Amino acid sequence: MKLSRMHLKTLREVPNEAEIPSHILLLRSGMIRKLVSGVYGFMPLGWRSVRKIEDIIRQEMDQAGGQEIHMSAIQPSELWEESGRWFAYGPELWRLKDRNGREFCLGPTHEEIFTDIVRSDVSSYRQLPLNLYQIQTKYRDEARPRFGLMRSREFIMKDAYSFDKDMDGLDRSYDEMYEAYEKIFTRCGLEFRPVEADTGAIGGSNSHEFTAISDVGESEIAYCEKCHMAATVERAGCVDAQPQGEVSQLPMEEVNTPGTKTIEDVAAFLGVDKTQTIKALLFVTYDNNGEENGYVAAFVRGDRELNMTKLVNALNIPEHAIEFADEDKMSAATGCVGGFTGPTRLHDCTIVVDSELLGLKNMCAGACKEDYHIKNVNYGRDYKGDIVTDIKILAEGDACPVCGAPVKHNRGIEVGQVFKLGTKYSESMGALYKDENMQDKPIVMGCYGIGVTRTLAAVVEQHHDENGIIWPMAIAPYHVIITVMKPDDQVQSEVADSIYNQLIAAGAEVMLDDRKERPGVKFKDADLLGIPIRITVGRGAADGLLEYKMRRDADKEEVSVEDGIARAIKTINEER
Ligand SMILES: [Zn+2]
């Protein structure tokens, strides 16, 4: 493609709303175009890269036995009511009505649709296993869309669903998808880490998230360098502090602690360590109609952070059905006092206690009384939990739940996730098959997603410098950009055309910058666009020479036209 004919508009300025490199660079290079907040279109170069990612996904999915289909983004509410997710999915589900008042949503995912297909088409064990997938536009009505393609309201996703006779079959399907994902992300040029993940709104038992390592990622992962433990922080299990078995329980004592509303304040005031205090977090919960239906008080050791994912899992409610309580309002109903809430004097609320508090003796907790705390609070004798379980975050430096070594934290971008759904959808929606003995059995399912447009952004996060994008060959919009220093110079123009035609004939994807712009402008654009191989045709053209440079390397080299072409083709074939 000749740039003089290409629809390309690069920007010199950094767009205001863009905060992270991928968002800035994809906008500046004219690869994506914002329509409204969280909704982007793809311009010629950006779309070529999206299609290349899709092609890699298709090849690996087909290789792993997947069959591609294409379903509508519009889904009727009845199917979501059958699975119980019309409410559970919450406000991120993009709902709409047709002219007759019938309710639909724009699908954020397609478990219901695929389950519906399979329950009507599959009746016998002979038709299993089955793996169906699609690459399709998805919708999520994000409260705060941001970071461009990272958290957008419309995005392209590959979603696959496996259907098996039993759990062993699901294990095999899951492993096949896991391996296909490793190949896909490797081919896209990503540095990634598969980590154990929470199953969230999708449900099911096991899940792994494929996380592209990046400081701007919204996933926080905990991993261990001594063993293979790697999990999202929401998911990672924690090691409880050692129980203090021998310590005798002292009598409770109310102490005046004026103005000590934080754990830091009270620990300093009483001269104790934060690990000897109990922290309270207060919440209100909502029912299916959005009405308040109760209060929750969660207690963790003072130095710990509450893990919201573990809390909502323990309460068995969706994440959007709980939020921090208005403490004044909650006080009237439960006796809590903002900043001074402890577990001993609360009433009429669900008390959730982190498991490690059971073994800790003579703790300091709020007295549910302004400016007072209670010393020597002991579980069992002085308070009890309605729910007792691990509700804390595995912090950096905490003991690895597998081997005990100190864990590390990393940030990452979730580019894919695989789930073992089991029979959650087949049971609620009646997707059954007849086994060898003509007995009805629920089909065992798995589901597997890849954020296609998010993968594009993640690649840019990992492959860029201050001047622009540095595309890996496999998903670069074009392989080579030829820059002609003086397009008016007949020799330069002819040599450039000849290189362009020879490269195309050899199967390369080539851009020819024949625009009547200053060389500086062209070089800036070439850096910004990030095409892997840069060939410059200038004064040396008269002597049959060109300048050869890889976008990722600093050095350039003057070589003969023949050598330059041969080198480009060799590199493309090795890396594409
Ligand atoms: Zn470990």
Residues whose N, C-alpha, C, O or C-beta is under 5 A from the ligand:
A	BS01	ZN	C224 K226 C227 M229 C400 V402 C403 G404 A405
